Amino acid sequence: MAKDLTVSYPVVITHDNTDVDYPYEVYIPAFEGNTQGRNMANAILMARDFIGLSAMDLREDGKALPHPGALPNKTQDDQTVMLVEVNIDDYQRR
């Protein structure tokens, strides 16, 4: 049985008090992409979805996944930097 591909990518989550609907902005440097969340938990879920969908698209096109890169430094008080783990094969099965 083949082992599932699980990846971890750094994300930067910035809290924006001026946006009442989606106050958590998420940047995924390795994919040079952005998403948003209603709260911190939703922001992490949206980052996982972004990474999962992007990875599936790359794999379907026969392209390699981007290197995760280093964990970025926190640059502002309203930012949270973390790793988000995604099981790509499990994500694709769903």
Buried (B, 14 or more C-beta within 10 A) or exposed (E): EEEEBEBEBBBBBBBEEEEEEBBBBBBBBBBEBEBBBBEBEBBBBBBBEBBBBBBBEBBEEEEEBBEBEEBEEEEEEBBBBBEBEBBBBEBBEE
